[in-house]
C-alpha cells in the first residue's frame, strides 16, 4: 500500500503586492523602496510615528498618489494608468479627513454616492439598507448628518466606502478622536467585513485596537517599511513573557526561590507583596515554576502570566532602528 501523501500548505493569493514602491516630493523621499505583501483576507495594521510615510503609502495604494517609481499589484494584476478605473472597483478608501455633507441626511448622502458608483435600482436601495445595517445607522437614515456624533459620522464614512462592495479596504486612522465605545463599535464592523472575506489595511496609533483586529503588522520609519510580519511571529520574536506574583510572605524568600529557575531573566518589585519577573520559558516551564514555589512553601496569592503588548513591541522596534 502506498504511503499517504501529505498535502502542501495552502498558499493564499496576494491581495496587495508592491515592489520598490517609492514616492518623492521635490526630490525629497517620503516613501522609499517599499516591498509589501498582504495576503487575501488579512487585516494588516500599519504603524509608525507621525511623518513615517503611512498616509502617502496608503494614498498610493488607493491610486490617489502616483508612485515616483515602483510597481503595485492588486490580486495579481499590475496597476498602470490605463487600468485605473478597473482596479478602483476593487478598492475602498477612507482617509482620516473625509468630508461629509452636513446639509444632507444619511440616506441621501449614501444614495448620492451609490449613484456615482452606478448602482441601479432595485440593487441601489437594497445595498443602502445593507450598509446602514452593517454600520448600525438604520435608525438614523433620515437624520441630518450635522446631528450625528463623531462616531456615527465615522461609521457613515465607512458605509460610503464599502457601498460598491470592494475587495480591498484601505483605512487611514479611522478611529482617530473616537471615544472607547465608538472605537469598539468600529472594531466590530471591521471584524464583520473581514469575516465576509475582505482584505483590510488599517493605519492607527491606537495599538490596542490593532492588536485585537490584525493578522499582520507593518512598521514604517522615515519612509521605509522596516518590519512586516504576522502578529503571531512578532509576538514570538519580540514579546517577552512576564509573570506577576503576589505572596503573603516575604518578598526576599520569593526572590530567593525564583533565582533557582534558569528561565528567570529579571525580577522587579511592584509593591510590598508583589513581584514582576521576565520569563523566557514556555507554558510547561511556567507550570514547573509554579509547582516548585508551592513545594517550597511560598504562600502565593497570585501567579499571572502575560506577554508584552504591541505597544511595547513597537517601542522595541523603534529602539532597534535608532541604534
HUGIZI-V524969 format. One record per residue. N is the residue number from 1. SS is DSSP state (alpha for helix, beta for strand, coil for the rest). D_FIRST is the distance of its C-alpha to the first C-alpha in Angstrom with 2 decimals. Layout:
n->(N	N)
ss->(SS	SS)
d_first->(D_FIRST	D_FIRST)
This chain:
n->(1	2	3	4	5	6	7	8	9	10	11	12	13	14	15	16	17	18	19	20	21	22	23	24	25	26	27	28	29	30	31	32	33	34	35	36	37	38	39	40	41	42	43	44	45	46	47	48	49	50	51	52	53	54	55	56	57	58	59	60	61	62	63	64	65	66	67	68	69	70	71	72	73	74	75	76	77	78	79	80	81	82	83	84	85	86	87	88	89	90	91	92	93	94	95	96	97	98	99	100	101	102	103	104	105	106	107	108	109	110	111	112	113	114	115	116	117	118	119	120	121	122	123	124	125	126	127	128	129	130	131	132	133	134	135	136	137	138	139	140	141	142	143	144	145	146	147	148	149	150	151	152	153	154	155	156	157	158	159	160	161	162	163	164	165	166	167	168	169	170	171	172	173	174	175	176	177	178	179	180	181	182	183	184	185	186	187	188	189	190	191	192	193	194	195	196	197	198	199	200	201	202	203	204	205	206	207	208	209	210	211	212	213	214	215	216	217	218	219	220	221	222	223	224	225	226	227	228	229	230	231	232	233	234	235	236	237	238	239	240	241	242	243	244	245	246	247	248	249	250	251	252	253	254	255	256	257	258	259	260	261	262	263	264	265	266	267	268	269	270	271	272	273	274	275	276	277	278	279	280	281	282	283	284	285	286	287	288	289	290	291	292	293	294	295	296	297	298	299	300	301	302	303	304	305	306	307	308	309	310	311	312	313	314	315	316	317	318	319	320	321	322	323)
ss->(coil	coil	coil	coil	coil	coil	coil	coil	coil	coil	coil	coil	coil	beta	beta	beta	beta	beta	beta	beta	beta	beta	beta	beta	beta	coil	coil	beta	beta	beta	beta	beta	beta	beta	beta	beta	beta	beta	beta	coil	coil	coil	beta	beta	beta	beta	beta	coil	coil	coil	coil	coil	coil	alpha	alpha	alpha	alpha	alpha	alpha	alpha	alpha	coil	coil	coil	coil	coil	coil	coil	beta	beta	beta	beta	beta	beta	coil	coil	beta	beta	coil	coil	alpha	alpha	alpha	alpha	alpha	alpha	alpha	alpha	coil	coil	beta	beta	beta	beta	coil	coil	coil	coil	coil	coil	coil	coil	coil	coil	beta	alpha	alpha	alpha	alpha	alpha	alpha	alpha	alpha	alpha	alpha	alpha	coil	coil	coil	coil	coil	coil	alpha	alpha	alpha	alpha	alpha	alpha	alpha	alpha	alpha	alpha	alpha	alpha	coil	coil	coil	alpha	alpha	alpha	coil	coil	coil	beta	alpha	alpha	alpha	coil	coil	alpha	alpha	alpha	alpha	alpha	alpha	alpha	alpha	alpha	alpha	alpha	alpha	coil	coil	coil	coil	coil	coil	beta	beta	beta	beta	beta	coil	coil	coil	coil	coil	coil	coil	alpha	alpha	alpha	alpha	alpha	alpha	alpha	alpha	alpha	alpha	alpha	alpha	alpha	alpha	alpha	alpha	coil	coil	coil	beta	beta	beta	beta	beta	coil	coil	coil	alpha	alpha	alpha	alpha	alpha	alpha	alpha	coil	coil	beta	beta	beta	beta	beta	beta	coil	coil	beta	beta	beta	beta	beta	beta	beta	alpha	alpha	alpha	alpha	alpha	alpha	alpha	alpha	coil	coil	beta	beta	beta	beta	beta	beta	beta	coil	coil	coil	alpha	alpha	alpha	alpha	alpha	alpha	alpha	alpha	coil	coil	coil	coil	coil	beta	beta	beta	beta	beta	beta	coil	coil	coil	coil	beta	beta	beta	beta	beta	beta	coil	coil	coil	alpha	alpha	alpha	alpha	alpha	alpha	alpha	alpha	alpha	alpha	alpha	alpha	alpha	coil	coil	coil	coil	beta	beta	beta	beta	beta	beta	beta	beta	coil	coil	alpha	alpha	alpha	alpha	alpha	alpha	alpha	alpha	alpha	alpha	alpha	alpha	alpha	coil)
d_first->(0.00	3.77	6.37	8.94	11.92	15.25	17.93	21.11	24.22	26.31	29.39	32.43	34.94	38.33	41.26	43.75	43.55	46.57	47.19	50.41	52.18	55.82	59.03	62.50	65.84	68.78	66.60	65.76	61.99	60.95	57.19	55.77	52.54	50.29	46.56	45.19	41.80	41.48	38.22	38.47	39.17	40.45	43.81	45.17	48.24	50.75	53.08	55.88	59.64	62.20	62.57	59.04	58.33	56.19	58.32	58.63	54.86	54.39	57.17	55.46	52.19	54.34	55.78	59.28	59.73	58.93	57.10	59.12	56.00	52.27	49.71	48.43	45.33	44.74	41.28	40.75	44.11	46.73	50.13	53.24	56.66	55.80	53.08	54.80	55.43	51.87	50.33	52.91	51.41	48.40	50.66	52.70	55.12	57.29	59.72	61.52	64.86	64.11	67.39	67.78	70.56	72.58	74.73	71.78	70.08	66.35	65.53	67.72	66.28	62.69	63.84	65.53	62.36	60.27	62.68	62.34	58.58	59.45	57.98	59.54	60.36	58.89	56.05	58.55	59.92	56.53	55.28	58.40	57.81	54.19	55.13	58.09	55.85	53.37	56.17	57.96	61.12	61.34	64.42	66.04	65.54	69.32	70.34	72.06	69.94	72.93	72.57	68.94	68.02	66.37	63.00	63.37	64.40	61.32	59.08	61.03	60.37	56.63	56.90	58.59	55.86	52.99	54.93	53.17	49.67	48.81	45.30	46.68	49.40	51.65	53.85	56.54	57.93	57.56	58.60	61.54	64.50	62.77	63.33	60.45	60.18	60.13	57.47	55.32	55.73	54.82	51.66	50.51	51.04	48.99	46.11	46.34	46.28	43.24	41.37	42.22	40.38	43.40	43.33	46.34	48.23	50.95	53.56	55.48	57.47	56.42	53.44	52.75	52.09	49.70	47.82	47.27	46.43	44.65	41.08	42.34	45.68	47.63	50.82	53.59	56.39	59.20	57.31	54.06	50.74	50.39	47.35	44.58	41.61	39.86	41.96	39.21	39.20	43.00	43.15	40.61	42.60	46.15	46.65	47.75	47.10	50.32	51.16	54.40	55.77	58.86	60.53	63.50	64.20	65.11	63.36	64.06	62.07	59.16	59.30	59.41	56.25	54.42	55.11	52.93	49.82	48.44	47.35	50.89	52.18	55.48	57.57	60.03	62.54	62.69	65.38	67.04	64.10	61.15	59.09	56.55	54.09	51.73	48.35	45.53	42.93	40.15	40.19	39.28	42.09	44.59	43.67	44.30	47.60	48.71	47.92	49.90	52.89	53.06	52.82	55.64	57.82	58.08	59.27	57.03	57.73	55.33	52.10	50.88	48.19	48.56	47.66	50.09	50.38	50.09	53.81	53.50	50.61	52.79	55.66	53.47	52.25	55.85	57.00	54.35	55.51	59.14	58.59)
